[in-house]
Amino acid sequence: MSIELITWEPQRRRPLADDTDPESLHDELAAGARTGETVDVTGGDGETITLNPARIQAWSIETKRE
């Protein structure tokens, strides 16, 4: 399964670790957008990505089963 976080403003596609729970990630991003706190996620190659959801205009999480 592959998981990608797609953001607009700034527009970017970020591959995420396969064990990422899309529902939990969405909840964390929504909470961070309200509180202004950053959210750390693990990228597809194992690096840590720090996001500031309050500065992201919109996002979607796509999952593909392979």
Residue frames relative to the residue before (quaternion, step in Angstrom):
aa qw qx qy qz dx dy dz
M 1.0000 0.0000 0.0000 0.0000 0.00 0.00 0.00
S 0.1356 -0.7693 0.6154 0.1058 3.56 -1.03 0.72
I 0.1514 -0.7763 0.6098 0.0500 3.53 -1.09 0.80
E 0.0239 -0.7915 0.6107 -0.0042 3.57 -0.93 0.94
L 0.2517 -0.7067 0.6394 0.1688 3.51 -1.17 0.73
I 0.0951 -0.7930 0.6015 0.0189 3.57 -0.68 1.12
T 0.0689 -0.8068 0.5867 0.0088 3.58 -0.74 1.06
W 0.2225 -0.7250 0.6348 0.1479 3.53 -1.27 0.55
E 0.8366 0.0608 -0.1026 0.5347 3.55 -1.04 0.90
P 0.3673 -0.4643 -0.6578 0.4657 1.66 0.66 2.35
Q 0.4500 -0.6857 0.5050 0.2687 3.56 -1.09 0.77
R 0.2477 0.7627 -0.5534 0.2251 3.53 -0.68 1.14
R 0.2247 -0.7310 0.6267 0.1496 3.57 -1.20 0.63
R 0.0530 -0.8057 0.5899 -0.0067 3.57 -0.73 1.08
P 0.3095 -0.7261 0.5776 0.2080 3.61 -0.65 1.04
L 0.1898 -0.7909 0.5752 0.0872 3.58 -0.95 0.88
A 0.6641 -0.4890 0.3848 0.4145 3.55 -1.31 0.35
D 0.5894 -0.6238 0.3971 0.3252 3.56 -1.05 0.81
D 0.6952 0.4727 -0.2871 0.4591 3.60 1.10 -0.55
T 0.3897 0.7164 -0.4849 0.3160 3.61 1.24 0.25
D 0.2968 -0.7329 0.5875 0.1722 3.57 -0.95 0.94
P 0.3869 -0.7658 0.4579 0.2326 3.63 -0.32 1.19
E 0.6549 0.5126 -0.3274 0.4484 3.62 0.94 -0.79
S 0.6619 0.4935 -0.3076 0.4730 3.59 0.93 -0.86
L 0.6368 0.5260 -0.3283 0.4584 3.57 0.98 -0.82
H 0.6443 0.5128 -0.3260 0.4643 3.58 0.91 -0.86
D 0.6573 0.5113 -0.3105 0.4584 3.60 0.92 -0.89
E 0.6571 0.5054 -0.3074 0.4673 3.59 0.98 -0.85
L 0.6558 0.5022 -0.3152 0.4673 3.59 0.96 -0.82
A 0.6459 0.5154 -0.3200 0.4634 3.59 0.97 -0.82
A 0.6611 0.4901 -0.3084 0.4771 3.60 0.94 -0.85
G 0.6551 0.5146 -0.3104 0.4579 3.59 0.97 -0.84
A 0.6216 0.5382 -0.3417 0.4551 3.59 1.07 -0.69
R 0.6766 0.4822 -0.2902 0.4749 3.59 1.07 -0.72
T 0.7795 0.3728 -0.1829 0.4690 3.58 0.90 -0.91
G 0.4486 -0.6937 0.4491 0.3404 3.59 1.22 -0.41
E 0.4933 0.6558 -0.4370 0.3683 3.60 1.25 0.16
T 0.4729 -0.6636 0.4996 0.2940 3.55 -1.17 0.61
V 0.2563 -0.7386 0.6077 0.1395 3.54 -1.31 0.47
D 0.2170 -0.7610 0.5984 0.1250 3.58 -0.91 0.95
V 0.0222 -0.7748 0.6317 -0.0090 3.56 -0.97 0.95
T 0.4161 -0.6860 0.5337 0.2673 3.56 -1.22 0.44
G 0.3733 -0.7453 0.5167 0.1953 3.54 -0.78 1.08
G 0.7211 -0.4677 0.3182 0.4001 3.52 -1.33 0.24
D 0.7397 0.3674 -0.2298 0.5148 3.59 1.10 -0.55
G 0.6753 -0.5460 0.2746 0.4129 3.58 1.25 0.46
E 0.5512 0.6127 -0.4143 0.3863 3.60 1.20 -0.15
T 0.4533 -0.6642 0.5215 0.2854 3.56 -1.22 0.54
I 0.1413 -0.7713 0.6183 0.0539 3.55 -0.90 1.01
T 0.1730 -0.7748 0.6012 0.0912 3.58 -0.78 1.03
L 0.0954 -0.8074 0.5822 0.0035 3.55 -0.69 1.15
N 0.2081 -0.7284 0.6334 0.1578 3.55 -1.20 0.58
P 0.2623 -0.8236 0.4797 0.1512 3.60 0.05 1.27
A 0.5853 0.5838 -0.3780 0.4167 3.60 1.13 -0.51
R 0.7094 0.4342 -0.2537 0.4938 3.59 1.18 -0.46
I 0.5970 0.5365 -0.3673 0.4700 3.59 1.28 -0.04
Q 0.4345 -0.7243 0.4723 0.2520 3.56 -0.69 1.06
A 0.7790 -0.1452 0.1268 0.5967 3.60 0.95 -0.84
W 0.0552 -0.7921 0.6061 0.0460 3.55 -1.22 0.42
S 0.0721 -0.7480 0.6518 0.1022 3.50 -1.34 0.26
I 0.2646 -0.7389 0.5997 0.1561 3.53 -1.22 0.53
E 0.1089 -0.8058 0.5814 0.0274 3.57 -0.63 1.14
T 0.0838 -0.7745 0.6251 0.0485 3.54 -1.01 0.84
K 0.0729 -0.7770 0.6249 0.0219 3.54 -1.05 0.83
R 0.2702 -0.7489 0.5848 0.1551 3.54 -0.82 1.00
E 0.1631 -0.8098 0.5606 0.0585 3.56 -0.79 1.04
